[in-house]
């Protein structure tokens, strides 16, 4: 299967069997940037490999803040942690937050 990759941004933008020019005509990055046909290259790989590349690309574009939000316990659970930390003299909530902040530092 064919796909196109931007030589400047290294992003994959399209999968298909068309020619390069028809694949990129009218293509615009999310930030509004447009690229010339010469900024793209056409490559081939299995559909499975392309999907894997797309998943990696998507994960790489997620902000540290969004990654943190996905891992934080719900607000209800955090409130419960804080309550029991106060009652037991523990640091469960602070430990929970610290682990996630260390895993996804500000860029």
Residue pairs with C-beta under 8 A, 6 or more apart in sequence:
1 15
1 16
1 17
1 44
1 45
1 46
1 47
1 50
2 15
2 16
2 17
2 18
2 42
2 43
2 44
3 12
3 14
3 15
3 16
3 42
3 43
3 44
3 45
3 50
4 12
4 13
4 14
4 20
4 23
4 24
4 40
4 41
4 42
4 43
5 11
5 12
5 13
5 40
5 41
5 43
6 12
6 13
6 35
6 39
6 40
7 39
7 40
7 41
8 35
8 39
9 29
11 29
11 57
12 50
12 53
12 54
12 57
13 23
13 24
13 27
13 40
14 23
14 24
14 27
15 47
15 50
16 23
19 42
20 37
20 40
20 41
20 42
21 37
23 40
23 42
24 35
24 37
24 40
27 34
27 35
28 34
29 35
45 53
63 107
64 104
64 105
64 106
64 107
67 103
67 104
68 100
68 101
68 104
71 100
71 103
71 104
72 78
72 96
72 97
72 100
73 81
73 96
78 93
78 96
81 92
81 93
81 96
82 93
84 90
84 92
85 91
85 92
85 93
85 94
